[in-house]
Amino acid sequence: MDIDAAKRHGKLPPTCFRCGKPGHVVHDCPQPMDIRTMGRDEADVLMGYLSAQMDEINRMLSDSPGDDLPLPAEEDFYSHSKK
């Protein structure tokens, strides 16, 4: 078959796994990422990656000077609704 022969010789352009269109790969896909269309494994990988980024940001913030600045007071729903 011609398609199989073309695949073997590398003549077909790469196909994107996100949108399924040929000519680009996931990293270059113009379609925005939609977590609702991800499978469970893909979502777990994404959440692990985002969690690692947040850990790194928190580590960088804790190492920065100015840690002695007071944090703004938190308001809860009950005290805010009594006004």
N, C-alpha and C positions, 0 to 999 in steps of 0.2 A: 504494500500500500504506500502511496506517496507521502502521507503524513508521517508514517513510521520512519520512512527513509529520511525525511527532512529532520526529524527529531534526532536520529542517529548522527547526522552530519552537522547538527547545530545550526541549521538554517532558519529555524523558527525563532521569533523574538521571545524574550522572557514574558511570562504571564504573571500578573499580579494575583496574589492569593486573597487580597481583600475584595477587589471588585471583579476579578476574573477577566479583565481586559488585557490584551497583549501590548507589549511595548514598554512596560515599566514594571518595577517591583514594588513591594509594600512600602518601603521607605520613601519612594517617590510618588506614591499614589495621591492624586488630587482629591479623592473622595475622603471626607473627614472620618475619623475613627468613631464608631458607634458601639459602645459597650453592650448595647441591647442585642446586637447580632453576634456577639462572641460566644464561644462555647465555655464551659466551666473551666477547663484547663487554661484557656487563653486569658480569661478574667482573673484567675488565680495568679498567673505569671505577671499580669499587669499590676495587680494590687500589691504583689510582693515588690515589684520595681518601685512603685510609688511610695510604699512604706519605707524602703531603703533610702529614697531621696529625702523623705521627711526626717528620718533619723539623722541623715547627714546635715540637713539644715539646722536641726535642733542642736546637734553637736557643735556646729560652727557658731551658732548664737550663744551657746553657753560658754564658749571659749573667748568670745569677744569682750573687750572692755566695755564698761557701762552696765555690768550685771547688777550693780547696786542701785539702779534706778527703780523706783517703786512701780509696781504694776497697777493699772487702773482697776478700780473696784468693780467687781462683778455684780450685776443686778439680776435678781430672780424675778419670775413672773408675778409672784404674790406681792412683793413690795412695789413693783412697778404698776400694778393694777389698782392699788389703793389710792393713787393720786387723783 
